[in-house]
Amino acid sequence: MSFTLLPAVDVADGQAVRLVQGEAGTETGYGDPLEAALAWQRDGAEWIHLVDLDAAFGRGSNAELLAGVVGKLDVAVELSGGIRDDASLERALATGCARVNLGTAALENPEWCARAVAEHGDRIAVGLDVRITEQGHRLAARGWTTDGGDLWETLARLDRDGCTRYVVTDVSKDGTLRGPNTELLRDVANATSAPVIASGGIAEVSDLVALAELAATGVNLEGSIVGKALYAGRFTLPEALAAVRAVDSAGRAAG
């Protein structure tokens, strides 16, 4: 299994933006979301992580715009942000995206989340946004503004309900270019048999290589979302793809 990179396109008020630690008001604008997504596609991306930040924060919706972006891409899309009920889930799936990422709803409405997973299987991933505190590993909900419970208890419940994939973010790392929390990612991957996608903190190609090497040792890491580092020009997507493919190739040669 190759280690997958998912360049992120986060959308607020119709524009591609990046946040720092997920906080509203920390946006840096990067222009047209479709142009951003098409640029990643041209650069070799096989997946795009597309997020409606306004929906996630409960302050509006870019649903029509995002549906238009999905429709113009030839690559797989993971759609996220504000998917919390039957109507928003059906609208998201109807875009033709490969899968949706549930966040707040998975924490606040377990029965609905379980039903969605049972009905749609691997088209549903669950985002686990983690704050590491004196009280332990806590989950963040509603655009990271409220506490969503204990990580490990929630993960066990989601596993029982058949969740097929998790997107794991250390909130303190997101958008900071300070490197991923590999210890957290390893611990979550060891606690579930479902694949884990890393998110948050990627700063250098070496961060992605380290995660790909971890995956090559058998840790249940499927890939990584990459956002701010690409937009900030820390490296290019082709450079990153080449680096993780080299790890994959080395692993297959060794195997």
Summary of the structure (lengths in Angstrom):
residues: 255
radius of gyration: 16.7
end to end distance: 12.4
largest distance: 50.3
contacts: 884
relative contact order: 0.15
helix: 42%
strand: 26%
